[in-house]
Amino acid sequence: MKKSKLGVFIVGIYLLISIAAAIYAATCNGMFCGLVLVGPVMPWPFLLEGIVKNSYPLYFVLVALNSVILYFVGLGLSRIFSSQAN
């Protein structure tokens, strides 16, 4: 399988944002600090409404799942762009 540079780039940006959100939520001292963790794991908080709690292991599992999905989105986009260039 061909490695997608666009997919790796998209996943890299996503992981940087997810890690920054986790660090912010862990070091924040105010109300609703954990709310910042909802953004990077969208749409899973709505689909798994009763299951998702404030849990960092579950957060990183959902981030990994979103990373795989975003990689394949990048792979698809790179294939579309390369087929249009030819």
N, C-alpha and C positions, 0 to 999 in steps of 0.2 A: 504494500500500500504506500502510495506517495505521501510524504510528509508535507503538510500545509503550513507555509510560513505565515500566512494570514491567520490561520487558526491558532498557531502558537502565539502570535502577537496579541490577538484578542484575549486569549486565555491568560497571558501574562498581565495585561492591563486589569483584567477582572480579578486575578489573584492579588495584585497590589491593592486594589480597592477593598477587597474582602479582608485582607490582613490589617489594613489601616482601620477599618471599621471595628474589627475585633479588638485591636489595641486600644482604640478610643473608648469602646464600651467597657473594657477592663479597668481603665484608669480614670474614668469619669466619676465625679462625686455628686452628681445632681439627680434630679428626678428624670425618668424616662431615658436613661443612658442606654439601656438595652434595646431601645427602639431602633437605633441605628443599625442593628443586626438584621432587621427585617428586609431592608433594601437589597443587599447582595444575594439573599436566598429566595427572591421572588421566583415563582408564584407558589412555592411550597407552603408558606404559612397559611394560605387560603385553602389549599387543597388538603392539607393535613391538619386541619383546624384543632381538633381535640388532642392531637399527638404531639405537636411541636410545642416545646416548653423552652425556658431559658437554659439551654444546655450547649456548652461549647463543643463537645464531641458530635452531637447531632448537627450543629452549625457547620462544622468542617466536613461532615459527610454530605450535607446538602450543597456546600460550596464545590466539593469534588464532583458531584452529579451535574451541577450547572457548568462546571469546567468542561466536562466531556461533551455536553450538549453544545456549548459554545465552540468547541473545537470542530465539531462536525458542521456547525453553521459556517465557520470560517472555511472549512474544506469545500463545502458546497459553493460558497461565494467565489472562492478562487477558481473552481472548475467553471463556473459561469463566466467569470471574467476572462479566463484563458480561452474558452471556446468562442467568445465574442471577438477576441483579438485575432484569431485565425481565420 
